[in-house]
Amino acid sequence: MKNLQRKIRKNYKKILGVGVILLGIFLVWNLFANQAQKMESIEEIHEKVNNTEFIFLKGTPSIIDEDKEQNFSKIIVDENEIKEIVEILKTTEVKDTTQNVIELPLNFFYIYTLVFYDQDGKPIDEYVFYPQKLYVIRTDDDRLFELSEEKHYALLEILEKSIKPEPDFSLVFNNVLENPIEIITLSDGRKVYSFFEENKVTNQDKVVKSLQDALKEDELLLNEMISYMQYETSLNDGGSAVFKADSIPTYKSRLYVNRELYIASCNTLSGDKDIYIGSDVSIATWCRNSE
C-alpha cells in the first residue's frame, strides 16, 4: 500500500495531466454532440415545414374591443401562399436558444398564429408572428426564427392580405401647429392631442366628422387607426412607441391619410399614457417620463 502511495505521489502530475486531457476530450465531444443535435433539430423543423399542406391562420388583436369581433381566422389552401410562407421560414436564420417571448412595446397590432398541417390533417408545427418584431417564434420550444426586414414585411403582407379587412375610413390632417391641442379624453383616461388644426374623418358612407366626434361616438377607435400604421420605433422610457402612416397606402402602412402622419402612444414608467398625433417623429418627445 505504501509503495502504491509513493508511486501516486511521484506520478501525480502525470495522472493529473491525463485527467485534464480526458476531461477536455469529454467536454469537446459533448459540445459537438449538442451542436449536432441542434442542427438536426433545425433540419427536422425545415422538413416539417416543407411537408405543409395547409395552414390555419388566426389573428388576435392584443388590445381587445369588447364591441367588435375579437379574432379573424382563415385556412390557407392556396399553394402559392403556402409556398411563400414556407420559403420565408426555411430561409430565415434560426437562433439556437430557447427563450421566453421578449416583452414587446405597446401591442396595437394583431398577433398572428400559424398552425401548419400535413396532408392527413395532422398539426406538424405552430408559429407566432409579432408584426412589431423581426422574428417568428416556434411555440413548441420558443425558438426564434430571425427575419430580415425584407422577409418580415413579405410575411406581414401575406398575412394581412389574408386576414385583415381594408380600412373603411380615411383621414385628413391639415395646418400644422407648434403646440398640440387636446382633442378628447378617452374612457380609459388617456388624453389624445394633435399637432394639426384640422382633424377630420370620412367613414364608409362618405360622412365627414371631426376626429373628436368619431372617437367620442366610438365610430373610430384609436387602436384601429394604429393597427393600420407601420411600427416606427420604441422609446427607452418604459414602453412608449411611435407609428407612421404614409400618404400612399402600402402593405407597411394601409391607413388612408392625406399626408405623412405619426402617432406617439406614450407608456412611460411615470405613468404617462397619452396619445400625440403629428407630422414628424419628434412628437415622441412629448411623452413625459418624469413626475
C-alpha positions in Angstrom: 0.0 0.0 0.0 2.8 2.4 0.9 4.6 1.6 -2.3 1.4 2.4 -4.2 1.0 5.7 -2.3 4.7 6.6 -3.2 4.1 5.9 -6.9 0.9 8.0 -6.9 2.8 10.9 -5.2 5.7 10.5 -7.6 3.5 10.4 -10.7 0.6 12.7 -9.6 1.4 15.3 -12.2 1.2 12.8 -15.0 -2.0 11.4 -13.6 -3.4 14.9 -13.2 -2.4 15.7 -16.8 -4.1 12.6 -18.2 -7.2 13.5 -16.2 -7.3 17.0 -17.6 -6.8 15.7 -21.2 -9.7 13.2 -20.7 -11.9 15.9 -19.3 -11.1 18.1 -22.2 -11.9 15.3 -24.7 -15.2 14.7 -22.9 -16.2 18.4 -23.0 -15.3 18.8 -26.7 -17.2 15.6 -27.6 -20.2 16.8 -25.6 -20.1 20.2 -27.3 -20.1 18.7 -30.7 -22.8 16.2 -29.8 -25.1 19.0 -28.6 -24.4 21.1 -31.6 -25.1 18.2 -33.9 -28.4 17.6 -32.0 -29.3 21.3 -32.5 -28.5 21.2 -36.2 -30.5 18.0 -36.6 -33.5 19.6 -34.9 -33.3 22.6 -37.2 -33.3 20.3 -40.2 -36.3 18.5 -38.7 -38.1 21.8 -38.4 -37.4 22.6 -42.0 -38.6 19.2 -43.1 -41.8 19.6 -41.2 -42.4 23.0 -42.7 -41.7 21.6 -46.2 -44.5 19.0 -45.8 -47.1 21.6 -45.1 -50.4 21.0 -47.0 -52.5 23.8 -45.5 -52.1 26.5 -42.8 -54.6 27.6 -40.2 -54.1 31.4 -39.7 -55.5 33.2 -36.7 -55.2 36.9 -36.0 -55.9 38.1 -32.4 -55.8 41.8 -31.5 -53.7 42.3 -28.5 -55.9 45.2 -27.3 -59.4 43.9 -27.0 -62.5 45.9 -28.0 -65.5 44.1 -26.5 -67.9 45.6 -29.0 -66.1 44.1 -32.0 -65.3 40.6 -33.2 -62.1 39.6 -31.5 -60.4 37.2 -33.9 -60.0 36.7 -37.6 -59.2 33.3 -38.9 -58.7 31.6 -42.2 -57.5 28.3 -43.6 -54.8 28.9 -46.3 -55.0 26.3 -49.0 -53.6 28.4 -51.9 -50.4 26.6 -52.9 -48.6 29.9 -53.8 -49.4 31.5 -50.4 -48.3 28.3 -48.6 -45.1 28.2 -50.7 -44.3 31.9 -49.9 -44.7 31.4 -46.2 -42.8 28.1 -46.1 -39.9 29.7 -48.2 -39.7 32.7 -45.8 -39.4 30.3 -42.8 -37.0 28.0 -44.5 -34.6 30.8 -45.4 -34.5 32.6 -42.1 -31.7 32.3 -39.5 -32.7 30.1 -36.6 -31.5 31.2 -33.2 -30.3 28.1 -31.4 -31.5 29.1 -27.9 -34.8 28.6 -26.3 -36.2 31.6 -24.5 -39.4 33.2 -23.5 -41.1 35.7 -25.6 -39.4 39.0 -25.3 -41.6 41.7 -23.8 -42.8 43.9 -26.6 -43.7 47.6 -26.5 -47.4 48.5 -26.9 -49.2 45.9 -28.9 -51.7 47.6 -31.2 -51.3 45.0 -33.9 -52.8 41.6 -34.5 -50.7 38.7 -33.2 -50.7 36.1 -35.9 -50.7 32.4 -35.1 -49.9 29.9 -37.9 -50.6 26.2 -37.4 -49.1 24.0 -40.2 -50.8 20.8 -41.1 -49.8 17.8 -43.2 -51.8 16.1 -45.9 -53.6 13.9 -43.3 -54.8 17.0 -41.4 -52.3 16.4 -38.5 -50.7 19.6 -37.0 -47.0 19.5 -37.5 -45.8 22.9 -36.3 -47.0 26.2 -34.9 -45.5 29.6 -35.1 -46.4 33.0 -33.7 -45.6 36.2 -35.6 -45.5 39.7 -33.9 -45.6 42.4 -36.6 -43.5 44.7 -34.3 -40.5 42.4 -34.2 -38.2 40.8 -36.8 -38.8 37.2 -35.7 -41.2 34.3 -35.7 -41.5 32.2 -32.6 -41.9 28.4 -32.8 -44.3 27.6 -30.0 -43.1 24.1 -29.4 -39.7 25.3 -28.0 -39.8 29.1 -28.1 -37.1 29.0 -30.8 -36.7 32.3 -32.7 -36.7 32.4 -36.5 -34.9 35.7 -37.1 -36.3 37.7 -40.1 -34.6 40.3 -42.2 -36.7 43.4 -42.7 -37.5 42.3 -46.3 -38.7 38.9 -45.2 -40.6 40.5 -42.2 -42.6 42.7 -44.4 -43.1 40.0 -47.0 -44.7 37.8 -44.4 -46.7 40.7 -42.9 -48.1 41.4 -46.4 -49.2 37.8 -46.9 -50.8 37.5 -43.5 -52.6 40.9 -43.5 -53.9 40.4 -47.1 -55.2 37.0 -46.0 -56.8 38.0 -42.7 -57.4 41.8 -42.2 -60.0 43.8 -43.9 -59.1 47.1 -45.6 -59.8 50.2 -43.5 -63.3 51.6 -44.1 -62.4 55.2 -43.3 -59.9 57.9 -44.4 -58.3 60.8 -42.5 -57.4 64.4 -43.3 -55.0 66.4 -41.2 -54.1 70.0 -42.1 -52.4 73.1 -40.7 -49.5 72.0 -38.5 -49.4 73.7 -35.1 -46.4 74.5 -32.9 -48.1 73.1 -29.8 -50.6 70.3 -29.6 -54.3 70.8 -28.9 -56.3 68.4 -26.8 -58.9 66.5 -28.8 -60.5 64.2 -26.3 -60.1 62.2 -23.1 -60.8 58.6 -23.8 -62.8 56.4 -21.5 -59.7 54.8 -20.1 -58.3 58.2 -19.0 -55.8 58.6 -21.9 -55.8 62.1 -23.5 -55.4 62.5 -27.2 -53.5 65.5 -28.5 -53.0 66.7 -32.1 -50.5 69.0 -33.7 -53.0 69.7 -36.5 -55.7 72.4 -36.5 -57.9 70.3 -38.9 -58.5 66.7 -37.9 -61.3 65.0 -40.0 -62.6 61.5 -40.6 -64.6 60.3 -43.6 -66.4 57.0 -43.0 -67.5 54.3 -45.5 -70.8 56.2 -46.0 -68.8 59.4 -47.0 -69.9 61.2 -43.9 -67.3 63.7 -42.7 -66.8 64.2 -39.0 -64.2 65.7 -36.7 -61.8 63.1 -35.2 -63.1 64.2 -31.8 -66.6 63.2 -32.7 -65.6 60.0 -34.4 -63.6 58.9 -31.3 -66.4 60.1 -28.9 -69.0 58.1 -30.7 -66.7 55.0 -31.0 -67.1 55.0 -34.7 -63.4 55.2 -35.0 -61.2 53.5 -32.4 -57.7 54.9 -31.9 -56.3 51.4 -31.7 -57.9 50.6 -35.1 -56.1 53.6 -36.6 -52.8 52.5 -35.3 -53.3 48.9 -36.3 -53.1 50.0 -40.0 -49.9 52.0 -39.4 -46.3 51.0 -39.6 -44.5 50.4 -36.3 -41.7 53.0 -36.4 -39.7 53.0 -33.1 -39.8 52.5 -29.4 -38.6 54.8 -26.7 -36.4 53.8 -23.8 -38.9 55.1 -21.2 -40.9 52.1 -20.2 -42.8 51.2 -23.4 -43.7 54.3 -25.5 -43.9 53.6 -29.2 -44.3 55.6 -32.4 -46.3 54.6 -35.5 -46.2 56.0 -39.0 -48.5 56.3 -42.0 -47.6 57.4 -45.5 -49.9 59.4 -47.8 -49.8 56.5 -50.2 -51.0 53.2 -48.6 -48.7 50.3 -48.8 -48.6 46.9 -47.1 -46.4 48.6 -44.4 -49.0 51.2 -43.8 -52.5 50.7 -45.0 -54.1 53.8 -43.4 -55.8 56.2 -45.9 -54.5 59.6 -44.9 -53.8 62.8 -46.9 -50.2 63.3 -45.6 -47.3 61.6 -43.7 -48.6 61.0 -40.2 -47.1 59.9 -36.9 -48.8 58.8 -33.7 -46.9 58.5 -30.4 -48.5 56.3 -27.9 -46.9 57.1 -24.5 -46.4 54.4 -21.9 -43.7 55.8 -19.6 -42.5 54.5 -16.3 -44.0 57.5 -14.6 -47.5 56.7 -15.9 -47.9 59.0 -19.0 -50.2 57.1 -21.4 -51.4 60.0 -23.5 -51.5 59.9 -27.4 -49.9 62.5 -29.7 -50.7 62.9 -33.4 -48.3 64.9 -35.5 -46.4 65.4 -38.8 -43.0 64.0 -37.7 -41.4 61.5 -35.3 -40.3 64.2 -32.8 -43.8 64.2 -31.3 -42.4 61.3 -29.2 -40.5 63.8 -27.1 -43.9 64.9 -25.6 -44.2 61.6 -23.7 -43.3 62.7 -20.2 -41.1 60.3 -18.2 -40.9 62.4 -15.1 -43.4 63.3 -12.3 
